[in-house]
Amino acid sequence: MAVKTVGVVGSGIMGAGLVDVLATAGFAVAVRVRSDASADGLRSTLDAWGAKRLSRQQIDEAALAAWRERISIGRSLDALHDCDVVIESVVEDLDVKKTLFRELDAVVKPSAVLATNTSTLPVIEMAMATNRPESVCGMHFFNPAAAMRLVEVVRAVTTSDSTVTTVADVAAACGKDVVNVADRAGFVVNALLFPYLNHAVRLWEEGVASMADIDTAMRGGCNFPMGPFALLDLVGLDTSVAILDALHAERRDLSTVVAPSLRRLVSAGRLGRKTRQGFYTYG
């Protein structure tokens, strides 16, 4: 299927990143937000990103104007009716996502592909909430979407070959490297990453080393760009707990039992960079 218009549901940092990447790749992008405040916040974020690229001479005025012209923002799902592909990036809650997929199924044209940007949740559950399970798949971008090159294309047991090809082509058009994965909790990256992050918290709890020293050790010893505590704060501690809980529900592995300190910080509302406090404090 030749994809010209892509819909995005969600206006958080990942939703904004998807809009940016898709519009930069030349797609018309229709975004659905829940409120005027969300729309204003999304426009502000996108304007800031565009202005930064302009100031760095990465784009010119004409390219910036064309990029903005490709993006439309609205409050109604009906605005997504003519999209060829719709990607949801809402809260990582299965019931919320299933409800959204039912609603999308009712308003988006029958030929459209519906994709979820979930990092862990079962794609099949969302697929079966629709009348087009063969046209539902996972399309897991990583944060920040503009910088991270990987997209995991997730095939549920119901997903058709044409659906996988369509979303893989969209990801490739965005300059991403695509890996095809089965619908298992955590897919590839998070299934490997989050037990490691969780174990780092446990090492700190046991007094093996300070947070700063553990971060320094993993940057210097493994050549990782970020240490585990800095990465947890970037991902969001609430998101990290949700991913670990989903991994544990499917695998029942002790490595995925959430470290007590991680869960306590979430209970305290210290969620990482987005709240300016997590394992570290941000100005």
NORTANOR-V237639 format. One record per residue. N is the residue number from 1. RES is the residue in one small letter. SS is DSSP state (@ for helix, = for strand, . for the rest). PSI is psi in whole degrees, -180 to 180 (* if undefined). Layout:
n=N res=RES ss=SS psi=PSI
n=N res=RES ss=SS psi=PSI
This chain:
n=1 res=m ss=. psi=131
n=2 res=a ss=. psi=118
n=3 res=v ss=. psi=124
n=4 res=k ss=. psi=-37
n=5 res=t ss== psi=131
n=6 res=v ss== psi=134
n=7 res=g ss== psi=147
n=8 res=v ss== psi=131
n=9 res=v ss== psi=116
n=10 res=g ss=. psi=137
n=11 res=s ss=. psi=15
n=12 res=g ss=. psi=-167
n=13 res=i ss=@ psi=-36
n=14 res=m ss=@ psi=-41
n=15 res=g ss=@ psi=-45
n=16 res=a ss=@ psi=-41
n=17 res=g ss=@ psi=-40
n=18 res=l ss=@ psi=-45
n=19 res=v ss=@ psi=-47
n=20 res=d ss=@ psi=-52
n=21 res=v ss=@ psi=-44
n=22 res=l ss=@ psi=-44
n=23 res=a ss=@ psi=-37
n=24 res=t ss=@ psi=-34
n=25 res=a ss=. psi=-7
n=26 res=g ss=. psi=2
n=27 res=f ss=. psi=145
n=28 res=a ss== psi=135
n=29 res=v ss== psi=121
n=30 res=a ss== psi=123
n=31 res=v ss== psi=134
n=32 res=r ss== psi=125
n=33 res=v ss=. psi=165
n=34 res=r ss=. psi=-17
n=35 res=s ss=. psi=164
n=36 res=d ss=@ psi=-36
n=37 res=a ss=@ psi=-40
n=38 res=s ss=@ psi=-40
n=39 res=a ss=@ psi=-44
n=40 res=d ss=@ psi=-41
n=41 res=g ss=@ psi=-40
n=42 res=l ss=@ psi=-45
n=43 res=r ss=@ psi=-41
n=44 res=s ss=@ psi=-44
n=45 res=t ss=@ psi=-47
n=46 res=l ss=@ psi=-40
n=47 res=d ss=@ psi=-40
n=48 res=a ss=@ psi=-42
n=49 res=w ss=@ psi=-43
n=50 res=g ss=@ psi=-43
n=51 res=a ss=@ psi=-37
n=52 res=k ss=@ psi=-44
n=53 res=r ss=@ psi=-37
n=54 res=l ss=@ psi=-44
n=55 res=s ss=@ psi=-29
n=56 res=r ss=. psi=3
n=57 res=q ss=. psi=31
n=58 res=q ss=. psi=-24
n=59 res=i ss=. psi=164
n=60 res=d ss=. psi=178
n=61 res=e ss=@ psi=-40
n=62 res=a ss=@ psi=-42
n=63 res=a ss=@ psi=-38
n=64 res=l ss=@ psi=-43
n=65 res=a ss=@ psi=-40
n=66 res=a ss=@ psi=-40
n=67 res=w ss=@ psi=-47
n=68 res=r ss=@ psi=-38
n=69 res=e ss=@ psi=-29
n=70 res=r ss=. psi=-11
n=71 res=i ss== psi=126
n=72 res=s ss== psi=141
n=73 res=i ss== psi=131
n=74 res=g ss== psi=169
n=75 res=r ss=. psi=-17
n=76 res=s ss=. psi=142
n=77 res=l ss=@ psi=-24
n=78 res=d ss=@ psi=-26
n=79 res=a ss=@ psi=-14
n=80 res=l ss=@ psi=4
n=81 res=h ss=. psi=-42
n=82 res=d ss=. psi=8
n=83 res=c ss=. psi=145
n=84 res=d ss=. psi=-33
n=85 res=v ss== psi=140
n=86 res=v ss== psi=130
n=87 res=i ss== psi=124
n=88 res=e ss== psi=142
n=89 res=s ss=. psi=60
n=90 res=v ss=. psi=-173
n=91 res=v ss=. psi=145
n=92 res=e ss=. psi=69
n=93 res=d ss=. psi=121
n=94 res=l ss=@ psi=-41
n=95 res=d ss=@ psi=-41
n=96 res=v ss=@ psi=-44
n=97 res=k ss=@ psi=-41
n=98 res=k ss=@ psi=-42
n=99 res=t ss=@ psi=-43
n=100 res=l ss=@ psi=-42
n=101 res=f ss=@ psi=-36
n=102 res=r ss=@ psi=-44
n=103 res=e ss=@ psi=-43
n=104 res=l ss=@ psi=-42
n=105 res=d ss=@ psi=-33
n=106 res=a ss=@ psi=-22
n=107 res=v ss=@ psi=-25
n=108 res=v ss=. psi=146
n=109 res=k ss=. psi=149
n=110 res=p ss=. psi=-28
n=111 res=s ss=. psi=-6
n=112 res=a ss=. psi=149
n=113 res=v ss== psi=137
n=114 res=l ss== psi=125
n=115 res=a ss== psi=146
n=116 res=t ss== psi=139
n=117 res=n ss=. psi=18
n=118 res=t ss=. psi=147
n=119 res=s ss=. psi=-12
n=120 res=t ss=. psi=-33
n=121 res=l ss=. psi=153
n=122 res=p ss=. psi=120
n=123 res=v ss=@ psi=-34
n=124 res=i ss=@ psi=-33
n=125 res=e ss=@ psi=-39
n=126 res=m ss=@ psi=-39
n=127 res=a ss=@ psi=-44
n=128 res=m ss=. psi=-6
n=129 res=a ss=. psi=-4
n=130 res=t ss=. psi=173
n=131 res=n ss=. psi=13
n=132 res=r ss=. psi=54
n=133 res=p ss=@ psi=-25
n=134 res=e ss=@ psi=-18
n=135 res=s ss=@ psi=18
n=136 res=v ss== psi=136
n=137 res=c ss== psi=175
n=138 res=g ss== psi=146
n=139 res=m ss== psi=81
n=140 res=h ss== psi=100
n=141 res=f ss== psi=160
n=142 res=f ss=. psi=155
n=143 res=n ss=. psi=132
n=144 res=p ss=. psi=136
n=145 res=a ss=. psi=-34
n=146 res=a ss=. psi=-32
n=147 res=a ss=. psi=-34
n=148 res=m ss=. psi=128
n=149 res=r ss=. psi=-13
n=150 res=l ss== psi=142
n=151 res=v ss== psi=125
n=152 res=e ss== psi=118
n=153 res=v ss== psi=118
n=154 res=v ss== psi=121
n=155 res=r ss== psi=116
n=156 res=a ss=. psi=170
n=157 res=v ss=. psi=-19
n=158 res=t ss=. psi=-10
n=159 res=t ss=. psi=134
n=160 res=s ss=. psi=161
n=161 res=d ss=@ psi=-40
n=162 res=s ss=@ psi=-34
n=163 res=t ss=@ psi=-46
n=164 res=v ss=@ psi=-44
n=165 res=t ss=@ psi=-42
n=166 res=t ss=@ psi=-51
n=167 res=v ss=@ psi=-32
n=168 res=a ss=@ psi=-38
n=169 res=d ss=@ psi=-40
n=170 res=v ss=@ psi=-46
n=171 res=a ss=@ psi=-43
n=172 res=a ss=@ psi=-38
n=173 res=a ss=@ psi=-25
n=174 res=c ss=. psi=4
n=175 res=g ss=. psi=22
n=176 res=k ss=. psi=153
n=177 res=d ss== psi=130
n=178 res=v ss== psi=133
n=179 res=v ss== psi=139
n=180 res=n ss== psi=126
n=181 res=v ss== psi=157
n=182 res=a ss== psi=162
n=183 res=d ss=. psi=79
n=184 res=r ss=. psi=148
n=185 res=a ss=. psi=127
n=186 res=g ss=. psi=-11
n=187 res=f ss=. psi=-126
n=188 res=v ss=. psi=-57
n=189 res=v ss=@ psi=-53
n=190 res=n ss=@ psi=-28
n=191 res=a ss=@ psi=-30
n=192 res=l ss=@ psi=-38
n=193 res=l ss=@ psi=-46
n=194 res=f ss=@ psi=-32
n=195 res=p ss=@ psi=-37
n=196 res=y ss=@ psi=-47
n=197 res=l ss=@ psi=-42
n=198 res=n ss=@ psi=-40
n=199 res=h ss=@ psi=-33
n=200 res=a ss=@ psi=-42
n=201 res=v ss=@ psi=-40
n=202 res=r ss=@ psi=-38
n=203 res=l ss=@ psi=-42
n=204 res=w ss=@ psi=-43
n=205 res=e ss=@ psi=-34
n=206 res=e ss=. psi=-3
n=207 res=g ss=. psi=18
n=208 res=v ss=. psi=-40
n=209 res=a ss=. psi=166
n=210 res=s ss=. psi=164
n=211 res=m ss=@ psi=-47
n=212 res=a ss=@ psi=-41
n=213 res=d ss=@ psi=-36
n=214 res=i ss=@ psi=-43
n=215 res=d ss=@ psi=-45
n=216 res=t ss=@ psi=-41
n=217 res=a ss=@ psi=-43
n=218 res=m ss=@ psi=-30
n=219 res=r ss=@ psi=-47
n=220 res=g ss=@ psi=-33
n=221 res=g ss=@ psi=-29
n=222 res=c ss=@ psi=-1
n=223 res=n ss=. psi=28
n=224 res=f ss=. psi=144
n=225 res=p ss=. psi=-25
n=226 res=m ss=. psi=150
n=227 res=g ss=. psi=168
n=228 res=p ss=@ psi=-37
n=229 res=f ss=@ psi=-40
n=230 res=a ss=@ psi=-38
n=231 res=l ss=@ psi=-41
n=232 res=l ss=@ psi=-43
n=233 res=d ss=@ psi=-36
n=234 res=l ss=@ psi=-45
n=235 res=v ss=@ psi=-38
n=236 res=g ss=. psi=126
n=237 res=l ss=@ psi=-33
n=238 res=d ss=@ psi=-42
n=239 res=t ss=@ psi=-40
n=240 res=s ss=@ psi=-43
n=241 res=v ss=@ psi=-43
n=242 res=a ss=@ psi=-40
n=243 res=i ss=@ psi=-46
n=244 res=l ss=@ psi=-41
n=245 res=d ss=@ psi=-40
n=246 res=a ss=@ psi=-40
n=247 res=l ss=@ psi=-42
n=248 res=h ss=@ psi=-37
n=249 res=a ss=@ psi=-34
n=250 res=e ss=@ psi=-38
n=251 res=r ss=@ psi=-26
n=252 res=r ss=. psi=37
n=253 res=d ss=. psi=136
n=254 res=l ss=@ psi=-26
n=255 res=s ss=@ psi=-15
n=256 res=t ss=@ psi=5
n=257 res=v ss=. psi=120
n=258 res=v ss=. psi=130
n=259 res=a ss=. psi=137
n=260 res=p ss=@ psi=-42
n=261 res=s ss=@ psi=-35
n=262 res=l ss=@ psi=-46
n=263 res=r ss=@ psi=-36
n=264 res=r ss=@ psi=-39
n=265 res=l ss=@ psi=-38
n=266 res=v ss=@ psi=-43
n=267 res=s ss=@ psi=-31
n=268 res=a ss=. psi=-1
n=269 res=g ss=. psi=11
n=270 res=r ss=. psi=94
n=271 res=l ss=. psi=4
n=272 res=g ss== psi=-151
n=273 res=r ss=@ psi=-34
n=274 res=k ss=@ psi=-21
n=275 res=t ss=@ psi=6
n=276 res=r ss=. psi=5
n=277 res=q ss== psi=133
n=278 res=g ss=. psi=-121
n=279 res=f ss=. psi=-35
n=280 res=y ss=. psi=166
n=281 res=t ss== psi=136
n=282 res=y ss=. psi=137
n=283 res=g ss=. psi=*
